[in-house]
Amino acid sequence: MSVAGILRKKGSRVLTVPQTAPVLEAASRMTHDRIGALVVSKNGRDIQGIVSERDVLHALGRCGADVMTMKVEDIMTRHVESCAPQDDVKHVMSIMADHSCRHMPVVGENGLCGIISVRDIVKQRLEDGEPEGDVAREALIFSR
């Protein structure tokens, strides 16, 4: 199964936030939309970074409540692993495990075209009939 197959089922909508937005805005959007990460982008095509629930929590631990008035660029992950629509899902999962990332933007010919999560991959692999034990063992890597 390719990344494109997952995007066909879940959709290609990607929520983005500008790097100059307050962290509170990013946290509120993630909460409202029930998602774990926002791609940081000024134009919806190019990726400047990614901000996740973990980034917010870690910044809160370091800076206290002041983090909510900081800008997304102050806490975002700048080096972002990405994949292409034609990439194999198992390959993408191994990249995510190697880099300890739970969300990966998908970049096509015209830029950002989707985002997938570990949850999306696990769900797809189980739907494809892979043994639950194999998928569960590989997914445990992300809980570390």
TIKEGU-310220 format. One line per field, with one value per atom (N, C-alpha, C): residue number from 1; residue in one letter; chain; atom name; y, z, x. Coordinates in steps of 0.2 Angstrom, whole numbers, plus 2048, in hexadecimal, padded with zeros to 3 digits. Layout:
num [NUM ...]
residuo [A ...]
cadena [A ...]
atomo [CA ...]
py [Y ...]
pz [Z ...]
px [X ...]
//
This chain:
num [1 1 1 2 2 2 3 3 3 4 4 4 5 5 5 6 6 6 7 7 7 8 8 8 9 9 9 10 10 10 11 11 11 12 12 12 13 13 13 14 14 14 15 15 15 16 16 16 17 17 17 18 18 18 19 19 19 20 20 20 21 21 21 22 22 22 23 23 23 24 24 24 25 25 25 26 26 26 27 27 27 28 28 28 29 29 29 30 30 30 31 31 31 32 32 32 33 33 33 34 34 34 35 35 35 36 36 36 37 37 37 38 38 38 39 39 39 40 40 40 41 41 41 42 42 42 43 43 43 44 44 44 45 45 45 46 46 46 47 47 47 48 48 48 49 49 49 50 50 50 51 51 51 52 52 52 53 53 53 54 54 54 55 55 55 56 56 56 57 57 57 58 58 58 59 59 59 60 60 60 61 61 61 62 62 62 63 63 63 64 64 64 65 65 65 66 66 66 67 67 67 68 68 68 69 69 69 70 70 70 71 71 71 72 72 72 73 73 73 74 74 74 75 75 75 76 76 76 77 77 77 78 78 78 79 79 79 80 80 80 81 81 81 82 82 82 83 83 83 84 84 84 85 85 85 86 86 86 87 87 87 88 88 88 89 89 89 90 90 90 91 91 91 92 92 92 93 93 93 94 94 94 95 95 95 96 96 96 97 97 97 98 98 98 99 99 99 100 100 100 101 101 101 102 102 102 103 103 103 104 104 104 105 105 105 106 106 106 107 107 107 108 108 108 109 109 109 110 110 110 111 111 111 112 112 112 113 113 113 114 114 114 115 115 115 116 116 116 117 117 117 118 118 118 119 119 119 120 120 120 121 121 121 122 122 122 123 123 123 124 124 124 125 125 125 126 126 126 127 127 127 128 128 128 129 129 129 130 130 130 131 131 131 132 132 132 133 133 133 134 134 134 135 135 135 136 136 136 137 137 137 138 138 138 139 139 139 140 140 140 141 141 141 142 142 142 143 143 143 144 144 144]
residuo [M M M S S S V V V A A A G G G I I I L L L R R R K K K K K K G G G S S S R R R V V V L L L T T T V V V P P P Q Q Q T T T A A A P P P V V V L L L E E E A A A A A A S S S R R R M M M T T T H H H D D D R R R I I I G G G A A A L L L V V V V V V S S S K K K N N N G G G R R R D D D I I I Q Q Q G G G I I I V V V S S S E E E R R R D D D V V V L L L H H H A A A L L L G G G R R R C C C G G G A A A D D D V V V M M M T T T M M M K K K V V V E E E D D D I I I M M M T T T R R R H H H V V V E E E S S S C C C A A A P P P Q Q Q D D D D D D V V V K K K H H H V V V M M M S S S I I I M M M A A A D D D H H H S S S C C C R R R H H H M M M P P P V V V V V V G G G E E E N N N G G G L L L C C C G G G I I I I I I S S S V V V R R R D D D I I I V V V K K K Q Q Q R R R L L L E E E D D D G G G E E E P P P E E E G G G D D D V V V A A A R R R E E E A A A L L L I I I F F F S S S R R R]
cadena [A A A A A A A A A A A A A A A A A A A A A A A A A A A A A A A A A A A A A A A A A A A A A A A A A A A A A A A A A A A A A A A A A A A A A A A A A A A A A A A A A A A A A A A A A A A A A A A A A A A A A A A A A A A A A A A A A A A A A A A A A A A A A A A A A A A A A A A A A A A A A A A A A A A A A A A A A A A A A A A A A A A A A A A A A A A A A A A A A A A A A A A A A A A A A A A A A A A A A A A A A A A A A A A A A A A A A A A A A A A A A A A A A A A A A A A A A A A A A A A A A A A A A A A A A A A A A A A A A A A A A A A A A A A A A A A A A A A A A A A A A A A A A A A A A A A A A A A A A A A A A A A A A A A A A A A A A A A A A A A A A A A A A A A A A A A A A A A A A A A A A A A A A A A A A A A A A A A A A A A A A A A A A A A A A A A A A A A A A A A A A A A A A A A A A A A A A A A A A A A A A A A A A A A A A A A A A A A A A A A A A A A A A A A A A A A A]
atomo [N CA C N CA C N CA C N CA C N CA C N CA C N CA C N CA C N CA C N CA C N CA C N CA C N CA C N CA C N CA C N CA C N CA C N CA C N CA C N CA C N CA C N CA C N CA C N CA C N CA C N CA C N CA C N CA C N CA C N CA C N CA C N CA C N CA C N CA C N CA C N CA C N CA C N CA C N CA C N CA C N CA C N CA C N CA C N CA C N CA C N CA C N CA C N CA C N CA C N CA C N CA C N CA C N CA C N CA C N CA C N CA C N CA C N CA C N CA C N CA C N CA C N CA C N CA C N CA C N CA C N CA C N CA C N CA C N CA C N CA C N CA C N CA C N CA C N CA C N CA C N CA C N CA C N CA C N CA C N CA C N CA C N CA C N CA C N CA C N CA C N CA C N CA C N CA C N CA C N CA C N CA C N CA C N CA C N CA C N CA C N CA C N CA C N CA C N CA C N CA C N CA C N CA C N CA C N CA C N CA C N CA C N CA C N CA C N CA C N CA C N CA C N CA C N CA C N CA C N CA C N CA C N CA C N CA C N CA C N CA C N CA C N CA C N CA C N CA C N CA C N CA C N CA C N CA C N CA C N CA C N CA C N CA C N CA C N CA C N CA C N CA C N CA C N CA C N CA C N CA C N CA C N CA C N CA C N CA C]
py [7FA 800 806 80B 811 817 81C 822 825 825 827 823 81D 819 81B 81D 81F 826 82A 831 831 82C 82B 829 826 824 829 82C 831 838 83A 840 844 849 84C 853 854 85B 85B 861 862 869 869 86F 872 878 87B 881 884 88A 88E 894 898 898 899 898 89E 8A3 8A9 8A9 8A4 8A3 8A2 8A4 8A2 89B 898 891 890 894 893 892 895 894 88D 88B 884 87F 880 87B 87B 881 881 87D 87E 87B 874 871 86A 867 86B 868 868 86E 86E 869 868 863 85C 85B 855 851 855 853 854 850 850 855 858 85C 860 866 86B 86C 86C 86D 875 877 87E 880 885 887 88E 892 898 899 893 893 88D 888 882 87D 87F 87A 878 87D 87C 87B 877 875 879 87D 880 87C 878 874 870 86D 86A 86B 86C 86D 868 864 85F 860 85C 85C 85C 857 856 85C 860 866 86B 86C 870 86E 868 865 866 865 865 86D 871 878 87B 878 87A 878 872 870 874 877 87B 882 885 88C 88E 889 88A 88D 891 893 899 89C 8A1 89E 897 894 896 897 898 89F 8A4 8AA 8AA 8A5 8A4 8A2 8A3 8A1 89A 897 890 88F 894 893 892 894 893 88C 888 881 87C 87E 879 874 86F 86A 86D 86F 872 86D 867 862 85D 85D 859 853 84D 848 848 847 847 840 83F 839 83C 837 839 834 836 832 82B 82A 823 81F 821 81E 818 812 80D 80E 80C 80D 80A 804 801 805 807 80B 812 815 81B 81A 815 813 812 80F 80E 815 819 820 824 823 826 823 81D 81A 81C 81C 81E 826 82A 831 833 82E 82F 835 834 839 835 838 835 837 83D 840 842 840 842 845 84B 84E 84A 84B 848 84D 84D 852 84F 852 850 855 854 859 860 862 869 86B 867 869 864 867 863 861 85A 858 853 852 84E 84D 84A 848 841 83D 837 836 832 831 829 828 821 81D 821 81E 81C 820 81F 819 818 812 80C 80C 806 804 808 807 804 807 804 7FD 7FC 7F5 7F0 7F2 7ED 7EC 7F1 7F0 7EC 7EC 7E8 7E1 7DF 7D8 7D6 7DB 7D9 7D6 7D1 7CF 7D4 7D4 7D9 7D9 7D4 7D3 7D7 7D6 7D9 7E1 7E3 7EA 7ED 7EA 7EC 7ED 7E8 7E8 7EE 7EF 7F5 7FC 7FC 802 803 7FE 7FF 804 804 808 80F 812 818 81A 815 817 818 818 819 820]
pz [800 800 800 7FC 7FC 800 801 805 802 7FB 7F7 7F9 7FA 7FC 802 807 80E 80D 809 807 804 7FF 7FC 801 806 80B 810 812 818 815 80F 80D 80D 809 809 80C 810 814 819 818 81D 820 827 82B 82C 82A 82B 830 832 836 834 834 833 839 837 83D 841 83F 844 848 847 84B 853 857 85E 860 864 866 868 86C 86E 868 863 85D 85A 85A 857 85C 862 867 867 866 865 85F 85A 853 854 857 857 85C 861 865 862 85E 85B 855 852 84C 84E 854 857 853 852 84E 853 851 855 853 84D 84A 844 844 83E 83A 834 830 830 831 831 82A 827 820 81F 81B 81A 814 80F 809 808 80D 80C 807 804 800 802 805 807 80F 811 818 81C 821 825 82B 82D 833 835 83B 83D 845 847 84E 851 856 858 85F 862 869 86D 86B 86F 86F 86A 86A 86F 86F 873 87B 87C 883 885 881 883 884 880 881 887 889 88F 895 895 89A 89B 896 896 898 895 896 89A 89C 8A0 89B 89E 89B 896 896 891 88A 88A 883 87F 882 87E 87A 87C 879 874 874 870 869 864 85D 85B 857 854 853 84F 84D 853 859 85F 861 860 862 85D 857 852 850 84D 84B 844 843 83D 837 83A 835 834 82F 82E 829 82B 826 822 81C 818 813 810 80B 805 800 7FA 7F9 7F5 7F4 7F2 7EE 7EC 7F0 7F6 7FB 7FE 7FF 803 80A 80C 813 818 817 81C 81C 816 816 81A 819 81D 824 826 82D 830 82D 82F 830 82B 82C 832 833 839 83F 83F 845 846 841 842 844 842 844 849 84D 852 850 84B 849 848 84A 84A 844 841 83B 836 830 82A 824 823 81D 816 812 80B 806 802 7FE 7F7 7F2 7EB 7E7 7E0 7DB 7DD 7DF 7E1 7E8 7EC 7F3 7F7 7FD 802 800 800 7FE 803 809 80E 814 819 81F 821 823 826 82D 831 838 839 83E 840 840 843 844 83D 838 831 82E 82F 82D 830 837 83A 838 838 835 82F 82A 823 823 827 826 829 82E 831 82C 829 824 81E 81D 817 819 81F 822 824 826 829 830 832 839 83E 843 848 84C 84E 852 84F 848 844 845 843 843 84A 84F 856 858 857 858 855 84F 84C 84E 850 853 85A 85D 864 864 85E 85E 85F 85D 85E 865 869 870 875 872 876 878]
px [804 800 804 802 806 803 807 804 7FE 7FE 7F8 7F2 7F2 7ED 7EA 7EE 7EB 7E8 7EB 7E8 7E1 7E1 7DA 7D5 7D6 7D1 7D0 7D5 7D4 7D4 7D6 7D6 7DC 7DD 7E4 7E4 7DF 7DE 7E4 7E8 7ED 7EC 7EC 7EB 7F2 7F3 7F9 7F8 7FE 7FE 804 804 80A 80F 815 81A 81A 816 816 80F 80B 805 807 803 804 803 807 807 800 7FC 7F6 7F1 7F2 7EE 7EF 7F5 7F6 7F3 7F4 7F2 7EA 7E7 7E0 7DD 7E1 7DF 7DF 7E5 7E6 7E0 7DF 7D9 7D3 7D1 7CB 7CA 7CF 7CF 7D1 7D2 7D4 7DA 7DF 7E5 7EB 7F0 7F6 7FC 7FB 800 7FE 801 800 806 805 80B 80C 812 814 815 811 812 80F 813 810 80B 80C 807 804 804 800 803 809 80D 814 817 81E 81E 823 823 828 827 82C 82D 829 829 823 823 81D 81C 816 815 810 812 80E 80C 808 806 80C 810 816 81B 81B 81F 81C 815 812 813 813 813 81B 820 827 828 826 827 823 81E 81A 81E 821 826 82C 82E 834 833 82D 82C 826 822 81C 817 812 80C 80E 814 816 817 817 818 812 80C 806 806 80A 80B 811 815 81B 818 81C 81A 81C 818 819 820 823 82A 82F 82D 831 831 82C 82C 82B 82A 829 82F 82E 833 835 83B 83D 83F 843 844 83F 83B 835 837 836 836 82F 830 82A 82A 825 824 821 821 81D 817 812 80C 80E 813 814 818 81A 81E 81A 81E 81B 81A 814 812 817 819 81E 825 827 82D 82C 826 825 825 822 821 828 82D 833 837 836 839 836 830 82C 82F 830 833 83A 83E 845 846 841 842 83D 83A 835 830 82D 828 821 81C 815 811 813 810 815 813 817 813 815 812 814 80F 810 811 816 818 818 814 814 817 816 819 817 811 810 810 814 815 811 80F 80B 805 804 7FD 7FA 7FC 7F9 7FD 7FB 7FF 7FC 801 7FF 802 7FE 800 802 805 806 7FF 7FB 7F4 7F1 7F2 7EF 7F3 7F9 7FD 7FB 7FA 7F8 7F2 7ED 7E6 7E6 7EA 7EA 7ED 7F3 7F6 7F1 7ED 7E9 7E3 7E1 7DB 7DE 7E5 7E8 7E9 7E7 7E7 7EE 7F2 7F9 7F7 7FB 7FA 7FA 7F5 7F5 7FB 7FE 804 80A 80B 810 80F 809 808 809 806 807 80E 812 819 81D 81B 81F 81C 815 813 815 817 81A 820 824 82A 828 822 820 81E 81D 81B 821 827 82C 82E]
//
